[in-house]
Amino acid sequence: MAARWVKLPNGNIIDANRIAYVSKPDSYPSMDEDGNDRVEYAVTFGTAFTRDTFMTVTGGKDEIAALIRQLIGAAPAA
């Protein structure tokens, strides 16, 4: 199977075909560099079902939504 490379919001790249677990997105309050309130989103995913293979990615709503679409194959990889 050919690799489906997906770029994460932090700049790292992962093969979406290796993803075995994707959590429900979570939201939490945050502040930007200027001290303004905002909402950040996070999703956890893993390349296996053992805890040490899980990663948590944070970002804006659009970034996390695009990442999830790419991981499940609903959008072309960036």
PDB file as gemmi writes it, atoms N, CA and C in Angstrom:
CRYST1    1.000    1.000    1.000  90.00  90.00  90.00 P 1                      
ATOM      1  N   MET A   1       0.851  -1.174   0.000  1.00  0.00           N  
ATOM      2  CA  MET A   1       0.000   0.000   0.000  1.00  0.00           C  
ATOM      3  C   MET A   1       0.897   1.237   0.000  1.00  0.00           C  
ATOM      4  N   ALA A   2       0.581   2.179  -0.847  1.00  0.00           N  
ATOM      5  CA  ALA A   2       1.360   3.409  -0.944  1.00  0.00           C  
ATOM      6  C   ALA A   2       1.134   4.282   0.288  1.00  0.00           C  
ATOM      7  N   ALA A   3       2.153   4.993   0.684  1.00  0.00           N  
ATOM      8  CA  ALA A   3       2.057   5.879   1.846  1.00  0.00           C  
ATOM      9  C   ALA A   3       1.180   7.088   1.522  1.00  0.00           C  
ATOM     10  N   ARG A   4       0.404   7.534   2.513  1.00  0.00           N  
ATOM     11  CA  ARG A   4      -0.381   8.767   2.407  1.00  0.00           C  
ATOM     12  C   ARG A   4       0.204   9.740   3.429  1.00  0.00           C  
ATOM     13  N   TRP A   5       1.106  10.599   3.023  1.00  0.00           N  
ATOM     14  CA  TRP A   5       1.787  11.498   3.924  1.00  0.00           C  
ATOM     15  C   TRP A   5       0.878  12.660   4.293  1.00  0.00           C  
ATOM     16  N   VAL A   6       0.774  12.932   5.597  1.00  0.00           N  
ATOM     17  CA  VAL A   6      -0.051  14.016   6.128  1.00  0.00           C  
ATOM     18  C   VAL A   6       0.848  14.920   6.957  1.00  0.00           C  
ATOM     19  N   LYS A   7       0.777  16.219   6.688  1.00  0.00           N  
ATOM     20  CA  LYS A   7       1.571  17.186   7.449  1.00  0.00           C  
ATOM     21  C   LYS A   7       0.765  17.629   8.671  1.00  0.00           C  
ATOM     22  N   LEU A   8       1.367  17.507   9.846  1.00  0.00           N  
ATOM     23  CA  LEU A   8       0.732  17.909  11.095  1.00  0.00           C  
ATOM     24  C   LEU A   8       0.886  19.413  11.299  1.00  0.00           C  
ATOM     25  N   PRO A   9       0.017  20.039  12.108  1.00  0.00           N  
ATOM     26  CA  PRO A   9       0.124  21.488  12.334  1.00  0.00           C  
ATOM     27  C   PRO A   9       1.482  21.934  12.873  1.00  0.00           C  
ATOM     28  N   ASN A  10       2.204  21.045  13.575  1.00  0.00           N  
ATOM     29  CA  ASN A  10       3.518  21.421  14.110  1.00  0.00           C  
ATOM     30  C   ASN A  10       4.636  21.256  13.087  1.00  0.00           C  
ATOM     31  N   GLY A  11       4.308  20.802  11.858  1.00  0.00           N  
ATOM     32  CA  GLY A  11       5.293  20.665  10.803  1.00  0.00           C  
ATOM     33  C   GLY A  11       5.787  19.251  10.571  1.00  0.00           C  
ATOM     34  N   ASN A  12       5.556  18.334  11.515  1.00  0.00           N  
ATOM     35  CA  ASN A  12       5.961  16.943  11.325  1.00  0.00           C  
ATOM     36  C   ASN A  12       5.083  16.283  10.268  1.00  0.00           C  
ATOM     37  N   ILE A  13       5.562  15.184   9.715  1.00  0.00           N  
ATOM     38  CA  ILE A  13       4.829  14.446   8.690  1.00  0.00           C  
ATOM     39  C   ILE A  13       4.675  13.007   9.155  1.00  0.00           C  
ATOM     40  N   ILE A  14       3.482  12.419   8.902  1.00  0.00           N  
ATOM     41  CA  ILE A  14       3.206  11.040   9.309  1.00  0.00           C  
ATOM     42  C   ILE A  14       2.460  10.334   8.181  1.00  0.00           C  
ATOM     43  N   ASP A  15       2.650   9.032   8.086  1.00  0.00           N  
ATOM     44  CA  ASP A  15       1.932   8.221   7.108  1.00  0.00           C  
ATOM     45  C   ASP A  15       0.545   7.910   7.671  1.00  0.00           C  
ATOM     46  N   ALA A  16      -0.493   8.411   7.029  1.00  0.00           N  
ATOM     47  CA  ALA A  16      -1.864   8.235   7.526  1.00  0.00           C  
ATOM     48  C   ALA A  16      -2.295   6.772   7.510  1.00  0.00           C  
ATOM     49  N   ASN A  17      -1.686   5.948   6.681  1.00  0.00           N  
ATOM     50  CA  ASN A  17      -2.039   4.528   6.645  1.00  0.00           C  
ATOM     51  C   ASN A  17      -1.615   3.788   7.904  1.00  0.00           C  
ATOM     52  N   ARG A  18      -0.711   4.355   8.678  1.00  0.00           N  
ATOM     53  CA  ARG A  18      -0.243   3.714   9.915  1.00  0.00           C  
ATOM     54  C   ARG A  18      -1.096   4.068  11.130  1.00  0.00           C  
ATOM     55  N   ILE A  19      -2.044   4.976  10.980  1.00  0.00           N  
ATOM     56  CA  ILE A  19      -2.869   5.406  12.106  1.00  0.00           C  
ATOM     57  C   ILE A  19      -3.852   4.308  12.479  1.00  0.00           C  
ATOM     58  N   ALA A  20      -3.862   3.927  13.761  1.00  0.00           N  
ATOM     59  CA  ALA A  20      -4.755   2.885  14.254  1.00  0.00           C  
ATOM     60  C   ALA A  20      -5.828   3.440  15.182  1.00  0.00           C  
ATOM     61  N   TYR A  21      -5.653   4.658  15.688  1.00  0.00           N  
ATOM     62  CA  TYR A  21      -6.571   5.223  16.675  1.00  0.00           C  
ATOM     63  C   TYR A  21      -6.643   6.734  16.492  1.00  0.00           C  
ATOM     64  N   VAL A  22      -7.862   7.286  16.495  1.00  0.00           N  
ATOM     65  CA  VAL A  22      -8.070   8.737  16.464  1.00  0.00           C  
ATOM     66  C   VAL A  22      -9.111   9.057  17.528  1.00  0.00           C  
ATOM     67  N   SER A  23      -8.786   9.969  18.441  1.00  0.00           N  
ATOM     68  CA  SER A  23      -9.713  10.325  19.514  1.00  0.00           C  
ATOM     69  C   SER A  23     -10.730  11.352  19.047  1.00  0.00           C  
ATOM     70  N   LYS A  24     -11.687  11.594  19.887  1.00  0.00           N  
ATOM     71  CA  LYS A  24     -12.642  12.678  19.670  1.00  0.00           C  
ATOM     72  C   LYS A  24     -11.896  13.996  19.905  1.00  0.00           C  
ATOM     73  N   PRO A  25     -12.088  14.991  19.062  1.00  0.00           N  
ATOM     74  CA  PRO A  25     -11.418  16.277  19.295  1.00  0.00           C  
ATOM     75  C   PRO A  25     -11.878  16.923  20.603  1.00  0.00           C  
ATOM     76  N   ASP A  26     -10.952  17.511  21.319  1.00  0.00           N  
ATOM     77  CA  ASP A  26     -11.248  18.223  22.564  1.00  0.00           C  
ATOM     78  C   ASP A  26     -10.982  19.705  22.351  1.00  0.00           C  
ATOM     79  N   SER A  27     -11.692  20.538  23.090  1.00  0.00           N  
ATOM     80  CA  SER A  27     -11.442  21.981  23.044  1.00  0.00           C  
ATOM     81  C   SER A  27     -11.120  22.461  24.447  1.00  0.00           C  
ATOM     82  N   TYR A  28     -10.344  23.528  24.511  1.00  0.00           N  
ATOM     83  CA  TYR A  28      -9.970  24.096  25.799  1.00  0.00           C  
ATOM     84  C   TYR A  28      -9.647  25.577  25.614  1.00  0.00           C  
ATOM     85  N   PRO A  29      -9.841  26.372  26.685  1.00  0.00           N  
ATOM     86  CA  PRO A  29      -9.527  27.802  26.574  1.00  0.00           C  
ATOM     87  C   PRO A  29      -8.022  28.030  26.533  1.00  0.00           C  
ATOM     88  N   SER A  30      -7.622  29.073  25.808  1.00  0.00           N  
ATOM     89  CA  SER A  30      -6.213  29.399  25.652  1.00  0.00           C  
ATOM     90  C   SER A  30      -6.070  30.901  25.466  1.00  0.00           C  
ATOM     91  N   MET A  31      -4.829  31.365  25.460  1.00  0.00           N  
ATOM     92  CA  MET A  31      -4.538  32.778  25.197  1.00  0.00           C  
ATOM     93  C   MET A  31      -3.503  32.854  24.087  1.00  0.00           C  
ATOM     94  N   ASP A  32      -3.648  33.852  23.208  1.00  0.00           N  
ATOM     95  CA  ASP A  32      -2.634  34.039  22.179  1.00  0.00           C  
ATOM     96  C   ASP A  32      -1.485  34.877  22.732  1.00  0.00           C  
ATOM     97  N   GLU A  33      -0.535  35.235  21.879  1.00  0.00           N  
ATOM     98  CA  GLU A  33       0.650  35.972  22.313  1.00  0.00           C  
ATOM     99  C   GLU A  33       0.314  37.357  22.864  1.00  0.00           C  
ATOM    100  N   ASP A  34      -0.808  37.933  22.429  1.00  0.00           N  
ATOM    101  CA  ASP A  34      -1.213  39.265  22.873  1.00  0.00           C  
ATOM    102  C   ASP A  34      -2.100  39.240  24.111  1.00  0.00           C  
ATOM    103  N   GLY A  35      -2.391  38.054  24.652  1.00  0.00           N  
ATOM    104  CA  GLY A  35      -3.221  37.943  25.845  1.00  0.00           C  
ATOM    105  C   GLY A  35      -4.711  37.852  25.559  1.00  0.00           C  
ATOM    106  N   ASN A  36      -5.087  37.687  24.303  1.00  0.00           N  
ATOM    107  CA  ASN A  36      -6.500  37.560  23.942  1.00  0.00           C  
ATOM    108  C   ASN A  36      -6.974  36.133  24.158  1.00  0.00           C  
ATOM    109  N   ASP A  37      -8.193  35.988  24.677  1.00  0.00           N  
ATOM    110  CA  ASP A  37      -8.774  34.670  24.882  1.00  0.00           C  
ATOM    111  C   ASP A  37      -9.131  34.039  23.542  1.00  0.00           C  
ATOM    112  N   ARG A  38      -8.961  32.731  23.448  1.00  0.00           N  
ATOM    113  CA  ARG A  38      -9.347  31.982  22.266  1.00  0.00           C  
ATOM    114  C   ARG A  38      -9.583  30.529  22.661  1.00  0.00           C  
ATOM    115  N   VAL A  39     -10.089  29.749  21.738  1.00  0.00           N  
ATOM    116  CA  VAL A  39     -10.327  28.326  21.970  1.00  0.00           C  
ATOM    117  C   VAL A  39      -9.350  27.540  21.108  1.00  0.00           C  
ATOM    118  N   GLU A  40      -8.646  26.612  21.719  1.00  0.00           N  
ATOM    119  CA  GLU A  40      -7.735  25.714  21.004  1.00  0.00           C  
ATOM    120  C   GLU A  40      -8.377  24.333  20.948  1.00  0.00           C  
ATOM    121  N   TYR A  41      -7.965  23.543  19.998  1.00  0.00           N  
ATOM    122  CA  TYR A  41      -8.483  22.188  19.826  1.00  0.00           C  
ATOM    123  C   TYR A  41      -7.328  21.208  19.822  1.00  0.00           C  
ATOM    124  N   ALA A  42      -7.610  19.984  20.252  1.00  0.00           N  
ATOM    125  CA  ALA A  42      -6.585  18.937  20.280  1.00  0.00           C  
ATOM    126  C   ALA A  42      -7.216  17.613  19.877  1.00  0.00           C  
ATOM    127  N   VAL A  43      -6.423  16.787  19.225  1.00  0.00           N  
ATOM    128  CA  VAL A  43      -6.842  15.429  18.880  1.00  0.00           C  
ATOM    129  C   VAL A  43      -5.655  14.512  19.166  1.00  0.00           C  
ATOM    130  N   THR A  44      -5.948  13.332  19.695  1.00  0.00           N  
ATOM    131  CA  THR A  44      -4.914  12.346  19.974  1.00  0.00           C  
ATOM    132  C   THR A  44      -5.060  11.215  18.968  1.00  0.00           C  
ATOM    133  N   PHE A  45      -3.936  10.769  18.430  1.00  0.00           N  
ATOM    134  CA  PHE A  45      -3.967   9.625  17.526  1.00  0.00           C  
ATOM    135  C   PHE A  45      -2.744   8.774  17.782  1.00  0.00           C  
ATOM    136  N   GLY A  46      -2.818   7.526  17.355  1.00  0.00           N  
ATOM    137  CA  GLY A  46      -1.712   6.617  17.595  1.00  0.00           C  
ATOM    138  C   GLY A  46      -1.490   5.675  16.438  1.00  0.00           C  
ATOM    139  N   THR A  47      -0.263   5.177  16.327  1.00  0.00           N  
ATOM    140  CA  THR A  47       0.082   4.244  15.264  1.00  0.00           C  
ATOM    141  C   THR A  47      -0.102   2.794  15.715  1.00  0.00           C  
ATOM    142  N   ALA A  48      -0.487   2.597  16.957  1.00  0.00           N  
ATOM    143  CA  ALA A  48      -0.819   1.279  17.509  1.00  0.00           C  
ATOM    144  C   ALA A  48      -1.703   1.537  18.722  1.00  0.00           C  
ATOM    145  N   PHE A  49      -2.142   0.475  19.373  1.00  0.00           N  
ATOM    146  CA  PHE A  49      -3.054   0.664  20.501  1.00  0.00           C  
ATOM    147  C   PHE A  49      -2.339   0.735  21.843  1.00  0.00           C  
ATOM    148  N   THR A  50      -1.012   0.712  21.863  1.00  0.00           N  
ATOM    149  CA  THR A  50      -0.281   0.890  23.109  1.00  0.00           C  
ATOM    150  C   THR A  50      -0.088   2.379  23.370  1.00  0.00           C  
ATOM    151  N   ARG A  51      -0.124   2.772  24.619  1.00  0.00           N  
ATOM    152  CA  ARG A  51      -0.099   4.181  25.008  1.00  0.00           C  
ATOM    153  C   ARG A  51       1.143   4.917  24.505  1.00  0.00           C  
ATOM    154  N   ASP A  52       2.278   4.251  24.417  1.00  0.00           N  
ATOM    155  CA  ASP A  52       3.517   4.943  24.028  1.00  0.00           C  
ATOM    156  C   ASP A  52       3.564   5.315  22.549  1.00  0.00           C  
ATOM    157  N   THR A  53       2.583   4.918  21.770  1.00  0.00           N  
ATOM    158  CA  THR A  53       2.546   5.288  20.359  1.00  0.00           C  
ATOM    159  C   THR A  53       1.528   6.388  20.076  1.00  0.00           C  
ATOM    160  N   PHE A  54       0.930   6.963  21.120  1.00  0.00           N  
ATOM    161  CA  PHE A  54      -0.065   8.024  20.946  1.00  0.00           C  
ATOM    162  C   PHE A  54       0.621   9.376  20.807  1.00  0.00           C  
ATOM    163  N   MET A  55       0.028  10.265  20.005  1.00  0.00           N  
ATOM    164  CA  MET A  55       0.482  11.645  19.851  1.00  0.00           C  
ATOM    165  C   MET A  55      -0.717  12.556  20.016  1.00  0.00           C  
ATOM    166  N   THR A  56      -0.501  13.703  20.612  1.00  0.00           N  
ATOM    167  CA  THR A  56      -1.548  14.712  20.719  1.00  0.00           C  
ATOM    168  C   THR A  56      -1.122  15.914  19.900  1.00  0.00           C  
ATOM    169  N   VAL A  57      -2.010  16.359  19.030  1.00  0.00           N  
ATOM    170  CA  VAL A  57      -1.743  17.502  18.168  1.00  0.00           C  
ATOM    171  C   VAL A  57      -2.726  18.599  18.533  1.00  0.00           C  
ATOM    172  N   THR A  58      -2.230  19.818  18.714  1.00  0.00           N  
ATOM    173  CA  THR A  58      -3.088  20.947  19.040  1.00  0.00           C  
ATOM    174  C   THR A  58      -3.050  21.962  17.908  1.00  0.00           C  
ATOM    175  N   GLY A  59      -4.094  22.751  17.824  1.00  0.00           N  
ATOM    176  CA  GLY A  59      -4.158  23.791  16.808  1.00  0.00           C  
ATOM    177  C   GLY A  59      -5.524  24.425  16.783  1.00  0.00           C  
ATOM    178  N   GLY A  60      -5.754  25.237  15.799  1.00  0.00           N  
ATOM    179  CA  GLY A  60      -7.041  25.891  15.632  1.00  0.00           C  
ATOM    180  C   GLY A  60      -8.090  24.903  15.116  1.00  0.00           C  
ATOM    181  N   LYS A  61      -9.330  25.328  15.153  1.00  0.00           N  
ATOM    182  CA  LYS A  61     -10.434  24.471  14.732  1.00  0.00           C  
ATOM    183  C   LYS A  61     -10.248  23.986  13.293  1.00  0.00           C  
ATOM    184  N   ASP A  62      -9.894  24.886  12.389  1.00  0.00           N  
ATOM    185  CA  ASP A  62      -9.733  24.511  10.985  1.00  0.00           C  
ATOM    186  C   ASP A  62      -8.553  23.564  10.785  1.00  0.00           C  
ATOM    187  N   GLU A  63      -7.452  23.782  11.520  1.00  0.00           N  
ATOM    188  CA  GLU A  63      -6.281  22.911  11.404  1.00  0.00           C  
ATOM    189  C   GLU A  63      -6.600  21.487  11.844  1.00  0.00           C  
ATOM    190  N   ILE A  64      -7.275  21.358  12.984  1.00  0.00           N  
ATOM    191  CA  ILE A  64      -7.597  20.039  13.521  1.00  0.00           C  
ATOM    192  C   ILE A  64      -8.631  19.343  12.633  1.00  0.00           C  
ATOM    193  N   ALA A  65      -9.623  20.090  12.156  1.00  0.00           N  
ATOM    194  CA  ALA A  65     -10.633  19.497  11.267  1.00  0.00           C  
ATOM    195  C   ALA A  65      -9.990  18.994   9.977  1.00  0.00           C  
ATOM    196  N   ALA A  66      -9.077  19.776   9.402  1.00  0.00           N  
ATOM    197  CA  ALA A  66      -8.387  19.361   8.176  1.00  0.00           C  
ATOM    198  C   ALA A  66      -7.515  18.135   8.436  1.00  0.00           C  
ATOM    199  N   LEU A  67      -6.851  18.098   9.587  1.00  0.00           N  
ATOM    200  CA  LEU A  67      -6.006  16.959   9.938  1.00  0.00           C  
ATOM    201  C   LEU A  67      -6.841  15.685  10.037  1.00  0.00           C  
ATOM    202  N   ILE A  68      -7.967  15.751  10.706  1.00  0.00           N  
ATOM    203  CA  ILE A  68      -8.815  14.561  10.854  1.00  0.00           C  
ATOM    204  C   ILE A  68      -9.330  14.102   9.493  1.00  0.00           C  
ATOM    205  N   ARG A  69      -9.742  15.043   8.652  1.00  0.00           N  
ATOM    206  CA  ARG A  69     -10.203  14.670   7.301  1.00  0.00           C  
ATOM    207  C   ARG A  69      -9.092  13.975   6.522  1.00  0.00           C  
ATOM    208  N   GLN A  70      -7.864  14.466   6.639  1.00  0.00           N  
ATOM    209  CA  GLN A  70      -6.741  13.848   5.932  1.00  0.00           C  
ATOM    210  C   GLN A  70      -6.435  12.464   6.490  1.00  0.00           C  
ATOM    211  N   LEU A  71      -6.506  12.308   7.818  1.00  0.00           N  
ATOM    212  CA  LEU A  71      -6.182  11.014   8.429  1.00  0.00           C  
ATOM    213  C   LEU A  71      -7.185   9.935   8.021  1.00  0.00           C  
ATOM    214  N   ILE A  72      -8.452  10.313   7.893  1.00  0.00           N  
ATOM    215  CA  ILE A  72      -9.453   9.294   7.525  1.00  0.00           C  
ATOM    216  C   ILE A  72      -9.614   9.181   6.019  1.00  0.00           C  
ATOM    217  N   GLY A  73      -8.888   9.993   5.267  1.00  0.00           N  
ATOM    218  CA  GLY A  73      -8.898   9.874   3.824  1.00  0.00           C  
ATOM    219  C   GLY A  73     -10.017  10.628   3.137  1.00  0.00           C  
ATOM    220  N   ALA A  74     -10.633  11.584   3.816  1.00  0.00           N  
ATOM    221  CA  ALA A  74     -11.736  12.335   3.228  1.00  0.00           C  
ATOM    222  C   ALA A  74     -11.256  13.567   2.470  1.00  0.00           C  
ATOM    223  N   ALA A  75      -9.981  13.900   2.550  1.00  0.00           N  
ATOM    224  CA  ALA A  75      -9.437  15.071   1.855  1.00  0.00           C  
ATOM    225  C   ALA A  75      -8.042  14.722   1.361  1.00  0.00           C  
ATOM    226  N   PRO A  76      -7.582  15.362   0.304  1.00  0.00           N  
ATOM    227  CA  PRO A  76      -6.225  15.098  -0.184  1.00  0.00           C  
ATOM    228  C   PRO A  76      -5.187  15.570   0.830  1.00  0.00           C  
ATOM    229  N   ALA A  77      -4.106  14.825   0.962  1.00  0.00           N  
ATOM    230  CA  ALA A  77      -3.025  15.198   1.872  1.00  0.00           C  
ATOM    231  C   ALA A  77      -2.321  16.429   1.361  1.00  0.00           C  
ATOM    232  N   ALA A  78      -1.837  17.246   2.302  1.00  0.00           N  
ATOM    233  CA  ALA A  78      -1.150  18.497   1.936  1.00  0.00           C  
ATOM    234  C   ALA A  78       0.270  18.240   1.517  1.00  0.00           C  
TER     235      ALA A  78                                                      
END                                                                             
